Amino acid sequence: MKRTAVISLGVFLTASTIQAQQTASHFEIETGTPLQTMDGFGASDAWSMQRIGLWPDSVRRQTADWLFSTENDRGGKPLGIGLSIWRFNIGAGSQEQGRESGIAPGTRTECFLRPDGTYDWTKQEGQRNFLHLARERGVRTFIGFFNSPPVYYTQNGMATNTGRGGTLNLKTEHYDDFARFAANVVEGLERHDGIRLSYVCPVNEPDGHWNWLGPKQEGSPATNREVARLARAFSQAFTDKGLDTRILVNESSDYRCMFATHMAGWQRGYAIQSFFCPDSTETYLGDTPNVPRLMAGHSYWTNTPLKSLRDIRVQLKDTLDKYGVQFWQTETCIMSNDEEIGGGGGFDRTMKTALYVARIIHHDIVYAGARSWQWWRAVGGDYKDGLLREFGNRDGSQGRVVDSKLLWALGNYSRFVRPDAVRMGITATDASGHTVEEGDTDNQGIMCTAYRNADGSWVMVVLNYAPEDRNITFHVDDRKVRQWQPYLTAEGEGNDLRPLGKVRNGKPAVIPARSLVTFVGRGQAE
C-alpha cells in the first residue's frame, strides 16, 4: 500500500523580502516513487594520514572519532560524522625516491613493493593505522586508489608524468605486472591487516590536464583505450586469485569528460559511452568480470556559476541513464574558480565553505543521481581541501588536528543517511497549492532531500542558504513516527550537529539563516 509523507514548509518573510507565489512552501515526500539507493559517504587518507597515523594515540583517536564515529555523547550530540567509506591511497614509491621523485615531501607516498619484487607490509604504516581506526568505528567499505603505477613499472621511472604528454605512464610490458601488484595489495592488506578492499581504482583523473603539466604529486594521464586495457588486466589478476574486489573506473577529473570532451581530446573524453556502450568495441567494459556498471567522477570545476551547477549534472544524469550506469562522486574540494567563497586558498572553519559544499552535495544527489558522495582529503593544511586541518612540527613527528563547520555539514548527510538508505522524491507546492517545479532546490534559499534508512527511520536534510530564518511546519504520514529529532549545524560554538528540542508532527520548527538542520524520525522496518 502506498503511503505518502507530507512535509509542510511555511515560509515567514520580513517586509523587505519579496516572495512570489511560485516560492515553494509545502513539500510532499513521494514514498511510492523511490529514487536512488545510497551507498555511503566518505573521504580519502591522502596524504596526511601517513603522518597523523604515527602521531600520539590521543590525536589519532580524536581524528578518527570526528571522521567515523556514530556514537553520541551523554547529551545526544554526535561525536563524529559517521563516514561509511574510506579511500586508501596505494602508494607508487615516490617517498623511497626522495628528491629524485620530483615530488614535494608532503605528497610523496611509500610503496609495498621493493625493487627486487618482494613486498614490505610494514610500509604505509600511518595509513594502515587509520584503516584499523576506521574499521573499529564501523566502516565496512574501503576503496584502494592509485595515482600512479609503482615507479618500477613507469616509462620514466617516476610516479609523476612531467613532460610525457597524455598517455599512461606505464611500460607496455608491465600492464600485467601492475595488475598483479594490485591483486597482491588486496590480498596482503587482508592477510596482514584484516582489511578487505571492496573496490580498487586503477587510475585517477586520467583525463585531467594537470596530470601531464607538473610534478606536484603522483599522477598519470591515460587514454580510454589504456584505461580499458588496464581494467581488463586487473580483472584477470583478481579472477586468478579468486578476489571479489570490484574495479572502479575512471575517476574523471571533470563531469564534462564523462559525457563529452573538456580540455582533452576524444581519446580522454566520452568516458561513459566508451566504457559502457557495446558499440565502443575497443574500450567496452560492460561484460568484464569485477567491473560494475558504475562510473566514478569528480565534481571539480563544475560548481559555478549556479546554472552550470545544475545543468552539467542534468547532462551527466541523462547520459548515465541512457547507458544504464550508476554514479559515485568520489572526490572534490574547493578550487580557484569557486570565487563565491574566495577560491581554494586558506583553510576555512566557518559556515561559508560548509554551506557552499552542502549545496554541491545536494545538487550531486538530486541532479546527478549520485549514490555515494566523497570528499577529497579527510585532513589537509592551509587550503580548503580538508574536512579537518593538521598542525604539525616541521619534522612531522607530532601535532594537532582541528575540526571545521565543513566536517559537520557533511555529517548532516553521512551521520544520518546510512548505507542502503533510499532517497525519496519530493513534490513542492506554493502557498496556493500549485506545484513548483524543482521546488526542493532553491539554490539561494531552502534545499531539501529526504531518505528512508534500512531500519525504517526517516531523514530530512534541510539546507537554508538564505540570510534569514525560515519557519517550517512539518508532518509525515507515518503513524510509527510521532516526532522528529532535529540536529543543527550553524555558526557558533557547539552548533555542530547540535540536537534541538524534538518536533512533533504538525508543529512549527525554525531553520536558522545560513544553516543545515537534519530531522530524524524513528520508525520501524516494514
C-alpha positions in Angstrom: 0.0 0.0 0.0 1.3 3.4 -0.9 1.8 5.8 2.0 2.6 9.4 1.5 4.8 11.5 3.8 3.8 15.2 3.8 6.0 18.0 5.0 4.5 21.4 5.1 7.1 24.2 5.0 5.6 27.6 5.7 8.0 30.5 5.0 7.5 33.7 7.0 9.2 36.7 5.4 10.2 40.1 6.6 8.5 43.2 4.9 11.7 43.8 2.9 11.7 40.4 1.4 9.5 39.9 -1.7 8.5 36.3 -2.5 6.3 35.4 -5.4 3.5 32.8 -5.2 5.9 30.4 -7.0 8.1 30.1 -3.9 7.8 26.5 -2.6 6.2 26.4 0.8 4.9 22.8 1.1 6.8 19.6 0.4 5.4 16.1 -0.1 7.7 13.1 0.1 6.6 10.6 -2.6 7.3 7.4 -0.8 5.7 5.3 -3.6 8.4 6.5 -6.1 11.8 5.8 -4.5 14.8 7.2 -6.2 18.5 6.0 -5.8 19.8 3.8 -3.1 22.6 5.5 -1.2 25.9 3.5 -0.9 27.6 5.8 1.6 29.7 9.0 2.2 33.4 9.1 2.5 36.8 10.8 2.2 40.4 9.8 1.4 43.5 9.3 3.5 45.8 11.2 1.2 48.4 12.4 2.3 48.1 13.5 5.8 47.1 10.2 7.4 50.6 8.7 6.8 51.8 11.4 9.2 48.9 11.6 11.6 48.7 7.9 11.8 52.0 8.0 13.6 51.2 10.8 16.0 50.2 10.3 19.6 47.3 8.0 20.2 45.1 10.7 21.6 45.4 12.7 18.4 44.8 9.7 16.2 41.7 8.7 18.2 40.2 12.1 18.2 40.7 12.4 14.5 39.1 9.0 13.9 36.2 9.8 16.2 35.4 13.0 14.3 35.6 11.2 10.9 34.0 7.8 11.7 32.1 7.7 15.0 28.4 7.0 15.0 28.2 7.4 18.8 26.7 10.3 20.8 27.8 12.0 24.0 25.6 12.0 27.1 23.6 14.9 25.7 22.8 13.1 22.5 25.3 15.1 20.4 27.1 13.1 17.8 30.8 12.6 18.4 31.6 12.4 14.7 30.1 12.4 11.2 30.0 8.6 10.7 31.7 8.3 7.3 30.9 4.9 5.9 33.5 4.8 3.1 37.3 5.3 3.4 39.6 5.7 0.5 43.1 4.3 0.9 45.8 5.8 -1.4 48.0 2.9 -2.6 51.4 4.4 -3.0 53.7 4.3 -6.0 57.1 4.7 -4.3 57.9 8.4 -4.6 58.8 8.5 -0.9 61.6 6.0 -1.3 63.0 8.0 -4.2 63.2 11.2 -2.1 64.3 14.3 -4.1 64.7 12.3 -7.3 60.9 11.7 -7.3 60.4 15.4 -8.3 57.5 15.5 -5.9 57.2 17.7 -2.8 57.8 15.7 0.5 54.3 16.3 1.8 52.7 14.4 -1.1 55.1 11.5 -1.6 53.9 8.0 -0.9 55.6 4.7 0.1 55.2 1.5 -1.9 54.7 -2.0 -0.6 56.7 -3.3 -3.5 60.5 -3.5 -3.2 62.9 -3.1 -6.2 63.7 -6.9 -6.1 60.0 -7.8 -6.4 59.4 -8.7 -2.8 56.9 -6.9 -0.5 57.3 -5.0 2.7 53.9 -4.9 4.5 55.2 -2.5 7.2 55.0 0.3 4.6 52.3 3.0 4.7 52.1 2.3 8.5 50.3 5.6 9.3 47.7 5.0 6.7 47.2 1.4 7.7 46.7 2.5 11.3 43.7 4.6 10.1 42.3 1.6 8.2 42.1 -0.1 11.6 40.6 3.0 13.4 38.0 3.3 10.6 37.0 -0.4 10.9 36.8 -0.2 14.7 34.3 2.6 14.3 32.1 0.7 11.9 33.4 1.5 8.4 33.0 -1.5 6.1 33.6 -0.1 2.6 37.3 0.5 1.8 38.5 1.7 -1.6 42.1 1.4 -2.8 43.0 4.0 -5.4 46.1 4.6 -7.5 47.5 7.9 -8.6 50.4 6.2 -10.4 51.7 2.6 -11.1 54.7 1.7 -9.0 57.8 3.6 -10.1 59.4 0.3 -11.2 56.9 -0.1 -13.9 56.5 3.5 -15.3 58.0 4.7 -18.5 60.0 7.5 -16.9 60.9 5.7 -13.7 58.9 8.3 -11.7 55.4 8.5 -10.2 54.8 11.9 -11.8 54.1 12.3 -15.5 56.0 15.6 -16.1 56.9 16.2 -19.7 55.5 13.0 -21.1 52.2 14.0 -22.8 48.8 12.5 -22.4 49.3 8.7 -22.3 49.6 6.3 -19.4 53.0 6.4 -17.6 53.3 2.6 -17.7 55.6 0.5 -19.8 53.7 -1.7 -22.2 55.2 -4.9 -20.8 54.1 -4.1 -17.3 50.3 -3.9 -17.6 50.0 -7.4 -16.1 52.7 -6.7 -13.5 50.7 -3.7 -12.3 47.5 -5.7 -12.2 49.2 -8.5 -10.2 50.6 -5.8 -7.8 47.1 -4.5 -7.2 45.8 -8.0 -6.6 48.7 -8.7 -4.2 47.9 -5.5 -2.3 44.3 -6.5 -1.9 45.4 -9.9 -0.7 48.2 -8.6 1.5 46.1 -6.0 3.3 43.5 -8.7 4.2 46.2 -11.1 5.3 48.3 -8.7 7.4 45.7 -6.1 8.5 42.3 -7.8 8.2 41.1 -5.2 5.8 39.3 -6.2 2.6 39.3 -3.5 -0.2 35.8 -3.5 -1.6 36.9 -1.5 -4.7 40.1 -0.6 -6.4 40.5 2.3 -8.8 43.4 1.7 -11.3 43.6 5.3 -12.5 42.8 8.7 -11.0 41.8 11.6 -13.2 43.2 10.2 -16.4 41.5 13.0 -18.4 42.8 15.8 -16.1 45.1 18.2 -17.9 47.2 18.7 -14.7 48.4 15.1 -14.9 50.9 16.0 -17.6 51.8 19.5 -16.7 53.5 19.4 -13.4 55.1 17.3 -10.7 53.1 18.4 -7.6 52.1 14.8 -6.7 51.9 11.3 -8.0 49.7 11.1 -11.1 49.4 9.9 -14.7 47.0 10.6 -17.6 45.6 7.8 -19.7 43.5 7.4 -22.8 40.3 5.4 -22.7 41.9 2.5 -24.5 44.7 2.4 -21.9 42.1 2.5 -19.1 40.1 -0.3 -20.6 43.3 -2.4 -21.1 44.3 -1.8 -17.5 40.8 -2.6 -16.2 40.8 -5.9 -18.1 44.3 -6.8 -16.8 43.1 -6.0 -13.2 40.0 -8.1 -13.8 42.1 -11.1 -14.9 44.5 -10.8 -12.0 41.6 -10.6 -9.5 39.9 -13.5 -11.1 43.1 -15.6 -11.0 43.3 -15.0 -7.2 39.6 -15.5 -6.6 39.1 -11.9 -5.4 35.7 -10.3 -5.5 37.1 -6.8 -5.2 35.4 -4.6 -7.8 37.3 -2.4 -10.3 36.0 1.2 -10.4 36.5 3.4 -13.4 37.6 6.0 -14.2 37.7 8.8 -11.6 37.2 11.5 -14.2 38.6 14.9 -13.2 35.5 16.8 -14.5 31.9 15.7 -15.2 32.2 17.1 -18.7 34.8 14.5 -19.5 32.3 11.8 -18.7 29.7 12.6 -21.3 31.6 14.8 -23.7 35.1 16.3 -24.0 36.6 19.0 -21.9 40.2 20.3 -22.1 41.2 17.0 -23.7 40.7 15.2 -27.0 38.2 12.4 -27.8 40.7 9.7 -26.5 40.1 11.0 -23.0 36.5 12.1 -23.2 33.1 10.4 -23.5 34.0 8.1 -20.7 30.5 6.7 -20.1 30.0 5.9 -23.7 33.5 4.5 -24.1 33.2 2.0 -21.3 29.5 1.1 -21.3 28.3 1.4 -24.8 28.7 -2.0 -26.6 29.4 -0.2 -29.9 32.7 1.0 -28.3 34.3 -2.4 -29.0 37.9 -1.5 -28.1 37.0 0.0 -24.8 33.8 -1.7 -23.7 33.9 -3.0 -20.1 30.2 -3.9 -19.6 31.0 -7.6 -19.8 34.3 -7.5 -17.8 34.3 -9.6 -14.6 34.6 -7.5 -11.4 33.8 -4.2 -13.2 30.4 -3.0 -12.0 28.1 -0.8 -14.2 29.2 2.2 -12.2 31.2 5.3 -13.0 33.2 7.4 -10.6 33.8 11.1 -11.3 35.0 14.3 -9.6 32.9 17.4 -9.4 35.9 19.9 -9.6 35.3 23.0 -11.7 31.6 22.3 -12.3 30.1 24.1 -9.2 29.9 27.7 -10.6 28.0 29.5 -12.0 24.8 28.3 -10.4 23.2 27.5 -13.7 26.1 25.2 -14.5 25.9 23.6 -11.1 22.5 22.3 -12.2 22.8 21.9 -15.9 26.1 20.0 -16.1 24.6 17.4 -13.6 21.4 17.1 -15.6 23.5 16.3 -18.7 25.5 13.8 -16.8 22.4 12.0 -15.4 20.9 11.9 -18.9 23.9 10.1 -20.3 24.2 7.8 -17.3 20.5 6.8 -17.7 20.9 6.3 -21.4 23.5 3.6 -20.9 22.2 2.2 -17.6 25.1 3.3 -15.5 25.1 4.2 -11.8 27.2 7.1 -10.4 29.5 7.9 -7.5 31.0 11.3 -6.8 34.4 10.2 -5.4 36.4 13.4 -5.0 36.1 17.2 -4.8 37.4 20.2 -2.8 37.4 23.9 -3.3 39.2 25.2 -6.4 40.3 28.6 -7.7 37.1 29.1 -9.8 34.9 28.7 -6.6 35.0 32.5 -6.4 31.8 32.8 -4.3 33.8 31.7 -1.2 37.2 33.1 -2.3 38.7 30.1 -4.0 40.7 27.3 -2.5 43.4 29.2 -0.7 43.3 29.3 3.1 41.6 26.8 5.3 38.1 28.0 6.4 36.5 26.7 9.6 33.2 28.7 9.0 29.8 28.1 7.5 30.8 29.9 4.3 32.6 26.9 2.9 30.4 24.4 4.7 27.2 25.7 3.1 28.8 26.0 -0.3 29.9 22.4 -0.2 26.5 21.3 1.2 24.9 22.9 -1.9 27.2 20.8 -4.1 26.3 17.6 -2.2 22.6 18.4 -2.7 23.0 19.0 -6.5 25.1 15.9 -7.0 22.5 13.8 -5.2 19.4 15.4 -6.7 20.5 16.2 -10.3 23.4 13.7 -11.0 21.7 10.9 -9.1 24.9 10.2 -7.0 24.6 7.1 -4.9 27.8 8.0 -3.0 29.4 11.3 -2.2 33.1 11.5 -1.1 35.3 14.5 -0.2 38.9 14.7 -1.3 41.1 14.8 1.8 40.0 13.9 5.3 42.8 16.2 6.7 44.5 19.0 4.9 46.7 22.0 5.5 46.1 25.7 4.9 43.8 25.1 1.9 40.1 24.3 1.5 40.9 20.7 0.8 40.4 19.0 4.2 37.5 18.3 6.4 40.0 18.8 9.3 43.2 20.8 9.4 46.5 19.5 10.7 49.2 21.5 12.5 52.4 19.5 12.8 56.0 20.1 13.6 58.4 20.5 10.7 59.7 17.0 11.2 56.2 15.6 11.1 56.7 13.8 14.4 53.6 15.1 16.2 51.0 17.8 16.0 47.3 18.5 16.5 44.2 18.5 14.4 41.2 20.9 14.4 37.7 20.4 13.1 35.6 22.7 10.9 32.0 23.5 10.0 32.6 21.8 6.7 33.2 18.5 8.6 29.9 18.8 10.4 28.0 20.0 7.3 28.9 16.7 5.5 27.8 15.0 8.7 24.3 16.1 8.1 24.3 13.5 5.3 26.9 11.0 6.4 25.9 10.6 10.0 22.2 10.1 9.4 21.8 8.8 5.7 23.3 5.4 6.2 24.3 2.8 3.5 21.3 1.3 1.8 19.1 4.3 2.6 16.6 5.1 -0.2 16.2 8.7 -1.4 12.6 9.7 -1.9 11.3 12.2 -4.4 9.8 15.4 -3.2 6.9 17.3 -4.7 6.8 21.0 -3.8 3.9 23.4 -3.8 3.4 27.0 -3.1 1.1 28.6 -0.6 -1.8 28.3 -3.0 -1.3 24.6 -3.6 0.2 24.9 -7.0 3.1 22.6 -7.9 6.5 24.4 -8.0 8.8 22.6 -10.5 12.2 21.8 -8.8 10.8 23.4 -5.6 13.1 21.2 -3.5 16.0 23.2 -4.8 16.1 27.0 -4.2 19.9 27.4 -4.6 19.8 30.7 -2.7 17.3 29.5 -0.1 15.9 26.2 1.0 17.2 22.9 -0.4 16.0 19.6 0.9 16.3 15.9 0.4 14.5 13.0 2.1 15.6 9.4 2.8 14.4 6.3 4.4 17.0 4.2 6.1 17.0 0.4 6.1 16.0 0.4 9.7 12.8 2.3 8.8 13.9 5.7 10.1 13.2 8.8 8.1 15.7 11.6 7.4 15.1 15.0 6.0 18.2 17.2 5.4 17.3 20.9 5.1 19.8 23.4 3.9 19.0 27.1 4.3 21.4 29.2 2.2 19.4 32.4 2.8 20.4 35.2 5.2 17.1 35.0 7.1 15.5 32.3 9.2 12.8 30.1 7.6 9.9 28.8 9.7 8.7 25.4 8.8 5.8 23.2 9.8 6.1 19.6 9.1 4.2 16.3 9.1 4.9 12.8 7.9 2.1 10.4 7.2 3.6 7.5 9.1 2.0 6.6 12.3 5.2 4.9 13.5 6.9 8.3 13.6 5.3 10.6 16.1 8.1 13.2 16.5 11.3 14.3 14.8 14.8 14.9 16.3 16.4 18.0 14.7 20.2 18.4 14.6 21.6 21.9 13.9 24.8 22.9 12.1 25.4 26.6 12.1 27.9 29.3 13.0 28.8 29.5 16.7 30.5 27.2 19.2 28.7 23.9 19.8 26.4 24.2 16.7 27.9 21.0 15.2 25.0 18.6 14.7 23.7 20.0 18.0 20.4 18.3 19.0 17.5 20.6 19.4 14.1 20.1 21.0 12.0 17.4 19.4 9.4 18.5 16.9 6.0 16.7 16.9 4.2 16.2 13.6 2.5 19.4 12.5 4.3 21.6 15.0 6.5 24.5 13.8 10.2 24.5 13.6 12.8 27.1 12.5 15.6 26.6 10.0 18.0 29.4 11.1 19.7 31.6 8.5 22.8 30.1 6.8 22.4 26.7 8.5 21.7 23.0 8.0 19.1 21.1 10.0 18.6 17.4 9.7 15.4 15.9 11.1 15.4 12.2 12.1 12.1 10.4 12.6 12.4 7.0 14.1 10.3 4.2 12.7 10.5 0.5 12.2 11.4 -1.5 9.1 8.4 -2.9 7.2 
